[in-house]
Amino acid sequence: MKSRKNLTRFTYETAAFEGWRLCVSRVGTTFTKYFSDKHYGSPELALNAAEQAKDKLLKIVDKSRRINGKLSKTTINKVNQLLKDL
């Protein structure tokens, strides 16, 4: 499986983690979440979970208002809570 925009595949034989990393940067703020193959059962299921999270995250961030060209604290907290709950 190849990496996709905002999603990177991690498969290292010597590392303990195999799965997908979601990383989205917008106006100076970066959001990151890891989706483990082991936790979701397979690489495909982990990818599906990561894509769904990316879609939700982008909906929140893209519709949010900016304060002085940056994301508001409310938006940042909302996205962090979304990623925490996954």
Residue pairs with C-beta under 8 A, 6 or more apart in sequence:
1 9
1 43
1 47
2 9
3 9
4 51
6 22
6 23
6 24
6 54
7 20
7 21
7 22
7 47
7 50
7 51
7 54
8 20
8 21
8 23
9 19
9 20
9 43
10 17
10 18
10 19
10 20
10 21
10 34
11 18
12 18
17 34
17 36
18 36
18 37
18 38
18 43
19 34
19 35
19 36
19 37
19 38
19 39
19 40
19 43
19 46
20 34
20 35
20 43
20 46
20 47
20 50
21 32
21 33
21 34
21 35
21 50
22 31
22 32
22 33
22 34
22 35
22 50
22 53
22 54
22 57
23 30
23 31
23 32
24 30
24 31
24 54
24 57
24 58
24 61
25 31
26 61
26 62
26 71
27 66
27 69
27 70
27 71
28 70
28 71
29 70
29 71
29 76
31 57
31 61
31 79
31 80
31 83
33 50
33 53
33 83
33 86
35 46
35 47
35 49
35 50
35 53
36 46
37 43
37 46
39 46
40 46
40 48
40 49
49 86
53 82
53 83
53 86
56 82
57 79
57 82
57 83
60 75
60 78
60 79
60 82
61 71
61 75
61 79
64 71
64 72
64 75
65 72
65 75
66 72
